[in-house]
């Protein structure tokens, strides 16, 4: 039986942001072949982003009330 290898740093459903657009909050929707498919947290109707792990950061900015 094959071992399941999980080499991803971020989990599905985790909030992240792109390094080149740190104010855009994203949510990991799916991880396939070392590519993260992310939805915009504030606007789920926008087109998804496909990003590599090196393009993401887990330091998500807080929303100002």
N, C-alpha and C positions, 0 to 999 in steps of 0.2 A: 504494500500500500504506500502511496506517495505521501510525503509530509506536506502539509500546507505551509507555504512560505509567505509571511507577511512582512514586506519590506517597506511598507508605507509608514510615514511619520504621523500623518493626520488620519483620523477616523471619519467615517461617513457621519454627517450631522454636526460635525465640529465647526465652530465659527473661526474663520481665518480672514486675512486680507492679503491682497497682492502687494508685493514690495514696491512696485512702480505706481500704485494708487492706494496708499495706506488709509485713506478715508472711506474707501468703498468696502463695506462689510460683506463678506461672502460666507457661504455655507457649503461644505463638501457634500456633493450629492452622490458622487460615484468615484471609484478609483479603479482604473483599468490600464494595464500595460504601462505602469509608472506615470500615468497622466491623471490629474485630478480634474474632475468636471464639477464646476462650482456655479451655484446660483447666487444672485444678488439677494442679500437678506432683506433689504429695504424695498426691493422692487422685483418680486419673483417672475414677473411677466417679461423682464428683459432677457435678451439672449444669453445663454450660458457661456462661461469662459472655460477653456481647456488650458490648464497650467501645469508646469512641472513643479516638483517639490521645491526646487531652488528659487522659484518665483513667488513662493508663499511665505507668510509669517503668521505665527499664532498670536502676535501682539495686536489684538483688535482694539481700536479706540472706543472709549465709552461714549454713549449718546448724551448730549447736553439737554437737560430738561428745560 
